[in-house]
Amino acid sequence: MRRTPLLLPAVGAGLAAAAAVRTIFGAAERPSWPPATDAITPETAMAAVADFAAGDRAPRDVGLPYAWSTAATIEPWPTGAEFYPRILDDIAAATTSVHILMFGWKPGTPASALVEILLAKLQQGVEVRILVDEFGSRPYGLSEDMYGELAAAGAEIAVNSFVPPRRTGRYPSDTTVWARSLLCRADHRKLFVIDGTVAWTGGAGIEDHFHDGRFFDVMVRVTGDIARQAQAVFLTSFSSHHVALPDDLALFFPLPSDEGSMPAVITQVVHGGHVSATQAARTLIDGATRRLDIMNPYLTDDDMIARIIAAAERGASVRVVVSEASNNALATYALRHHYDRLSSAGVDIREIPDAVVHAKLIVADDHVQFGTLNLDAWALYRNFEVAMIVESAATAALFGERVFDPAIAHSNPGRTRPGAADRALGAFASRISYFL
């Protein structure tokens, strides 16, 4: 009887630890794909934002369904040398608004160039709104002076809190109440929306390793009616951090001069169960009958690997492009554990030798998915992610010509490492892939 009171704190600590593990590693999923009949269209995007902003919404409420719409242009640009100048040119040409949703934006060469242009735009009266992730961008540490300069010039800045305690008073969203359900939920999205007419998304942050070639990535420029839905993605996300939006939103939703004719759709992953990007990726892989090209830095999910193998076994030409030396050694070992199965099924595994492959691309027959979706458990179920899908044979061919074919020409065949230590590490990493 005397020991019972002593056990209570230990039991309480154990329960709290178990709850924290469930919170951090939970992987909820609900039916999210295809879009429902009431999904947000370009025509209803502005009203959807107004309705969202009028409620007491939180970040996990941004898991909204978006309907298929249209794109006028889809332009993939590989390497920072190609995409950074074009993104900066679009921002320099902005006349009304620049909205940036960014996981990783830290001081460096591309960051300095972007800040200089944004300061000039603010002086011209262009509205600038920024939502950055605390973990990826360090707005309370390494990057604080940079964001402080933008805030002082009139930029509205919100921060996705990654871990407590919440800082207060530095940026508008600092007054947001931190929620335990968002513990370790990174906002991994990368999205630029310029004047409501041009959107950019892909895997690259605003960091030197994308600029100098250490990381190989792809950013995609998108125009057409889907830009209005991309604007809704940004504004609902920004508003979810309790930052007020203007009463009149019409400025942000201009009618496009060319709405386009390519079928296109926005998908997301939002903690709490909305995983339209994940479920759409499965659908694309399962539906591939002629070709399946995948480029991804962290291909560790057992279910996705099984689907890729099934695509090859039913006769599709399957190519998987990864890094020879990734920035995540366990993810590399987890994938290499499956190399024999993949190769036996006919999958052509290619390794890039001199850069970290960081692009997140799926080309399945005439469909292309691009954005921030890694094929690991964190991206597929836990973090905030965004991806667009376009149905276009010409666009699928363009991704092949600009991205996959040059990368594969520069690659080496993927091979298993025969050493006992490598095999053991691979087996271990594969077993814990749910946590990677």
C-alpha positions, -999 to +999 in steps of 0.1 A: +000+000+000+029+024+007+042+020-028+010+030-046+014+068-043+050+064-056+037+046-087+012+073-096+037+098-109+055+071-129+021+059-144+012+095-152+045+101-169+042+069-189+007+078-201+019+113-210+048+098-230+024+074-248+001+103-256+030+123-270+041+094-291+006+090-305+004+127-312+037+128-330+036+096-349-001+093-355-011+088-392-048+094-395-064+090-429-099+096-442-114+094-477-100+125-495-097+116-531-112+121-557-126+155-550-162+155-537-190+173-557-189+203-533-151+208-537-138+243-541-137+255-577-119+286-591-153+303-591-160+295-554-124+300-542-128+336-529-161+328-511-145+297-496-116+319-482-141+344-468-161+317-451-129+301-437-116+334-424-149+343-407-147+312-385-124+303-356-102+280-377-069+263-369-041+250-392-055+215-393-088+229-408-071+238-441-076+203-454-102+214-479-111+196-511-103+213-544-121+205-576-105+197-609-100+229-629-077+240-657-041+252-663-029+273-692+008+267-688+028+241-668+066+248-669+090+226-650+124+242-643+151+220-628+180+234-607+182+267-588+201+283-616+170+279-638+141+285-614+153+312-590+157+339-616+123+331-631+106+332-597+123+365-588+113+380-622+077+371-616+078+387-581+096+418-595+067+421-620+040+419-593+016+448-591-009+438-564+002+409-541+030+385-534+021+355-512+047+330-501+042+298-481+076+283-474+091+255-453+127+264-456+138+301-461+171+310-444+197+337-450+219+332-480+223+341-517+187+334-530+172+347-497+190+380-500+179+385-536+143+377-527+143+400-497+157+429-518+129+425-544+102+422-517+114+454-499+111+472-533+076+458-539+065+469-504+077+504-512+056+503-543+025+494-524+024+457-533+009+436-504+033+409-492+022+380-469+045+352-458+038+320-439+069+301-428+076+270-408+094+274-375+115+243-379+124+248-415+130+286-415+142+295-379+123+328-377+131+331-340+168+324-344+190+322-374+166+341-397+151+365-372+168+396-385+158+388-421+121+384-412+123+414-389+134+436-417+105+424-439+080+429-411+093+464-404+088+473-441+052+462-439+052+425-448+027+404-429+044+373-415+029+343-398+048+313-384+038+277-381+048+267-346+067+234-345+073+229-308+063+250-277+068+274-261+051+299-283+070+332-288+050+363-286+051+398-301+076+392-330+052+384-358+014+387-361+007+350-356+026+349-323-006+354-305-020+321-318-026+295-291-003+266-297-021+233-300-008+199-289-022+183-320+003+203-341+033+191-321+061+183-346+038+190-376+060+208-400+044+229-427+065+215-455+047+233-484+064+255-509+040+278-528+043+312-543+012+330-556+019+363-574-009+387-583-034+358-580-024+348-616+009+329-613+017+301-590+050+283-583+054+250-564+079+222-561+104+208-537+129+237-533+132+261-504+149+294-505+183+282-494+219+281-507+220+243-512+194+246-539+211+276-554+246+260-556+236+226-569+242+205-538+205+197-539+188+189-572+152+201-573+124+212-596+101+241-593+070+244-616+054+276-629+017+274-633-009+297-648-046+294-656-078+291-636-061+268-610-041+299-598-073+311-580-074+278-561-037+281-552-045+316-538-072+299-517-046+274-504-024+303-493-050+325-478-068+298-458-034+287-444-024+322-436-057+329-419-056+297-399-028+312-379-052+339-367-039+366-389-067+388-402-074+391-440-088+422-457-126+424-458-125+427-496-107+398-512-114+406-548-079+420-553-065+385-548-088+366-572-086+383-606-101+364-636-072+349-656-066+362-690-063+326-701-080+300-679-063+272-699-076+238-711-053+213-693-072+195-666-054+202-633-061+199-596-046+208-562-041+182-535-028+184-500-018+165-469-031+181-437-026+165-402-059+151-390-067+128-420-070+149-451-045+131-475-058+138-510-022+141-522-013+107-508-044+090-521-040+107-555-004+095-558-016+059-551-042+063-578-017+075-603+008+047-596-019+021-596-033+034-630+000+035-648+000+010-677+027+024-701+052+044-680+059+054-645+087+078-637+093+087-600+118+111-586+119+114-548+144+118-520+128+097-493+110+067-509+106+046-477+068+038-475+063+001-479+028+005-494+042+029-521+071+006-529+046-024-533+025-003-557+056+006-577+066-030-580+030-040-590+032-013-618+063-029-632+049-064-629+019-055-650+041-042-678+046-005-672+081+009-679+091+021-644+121+043-636+129+055-601+155+083-597+171+088-562+204+100-547+235+079-545+242+097-512+211+112-496+210+137-468+190+111-449+211+079-445+184+058-429+160+067-458+186+055-483+192+023-464+154+017-461+150+020-499+181-001-508+166-029-487+140-032-515+164-029-544+164-066-552+126-068-552+123-036-573+150-048-598+135-083-600+101-067-610+118-047-638+121-013-621+150+007-634+166+023-604+189+052-611+212+070-586+224+106-591+261+106-579+269+142-572+238+159-557+210+152-533+179+144-553+152+165-536+125+168-563+091+151-557+077+140-591+054+113-604+048+109-641+022+082-647+012+078-684-002+112-692-005+125-656+021+144-637+021+151-599+045+177-586+049+196-554+062+188-519+051+152-513+078+129-503+070+092-503+077+087-466+053+085-436+059+120-425+049+135-458+022+110-467+003+113-434+017+138-409+031+171-423+014+198-443+020+191-480+008+204-513+009+189-548-007+196-581-017+171-608-021+178-645-035+155-671-016+163-704+005+141-727+025+171-738+033+181-702+042+145-692+066+145-722+080+179-711+089+166-677+106+137-694+126+159-717+136+186-691+139+165-659+139+127-661+159+121-693+188+144-685+189+131-649+190+095-659+217+102-685+237+116-656+230+087-633+243+053-624+224+021-620+212+015-585+228-016-569+225-033-535+255-031-513+267-066-506+283-060-472+267-076-441+266-043-423+248-026-451+222-054-453+216-052-416+212-014-417+188-018-446+167-043-428+166-022-397+158+010-415+130-007-434+115-020-402+113+015-387+102+033-419+069+043-403+090+066-380+114+080-406 
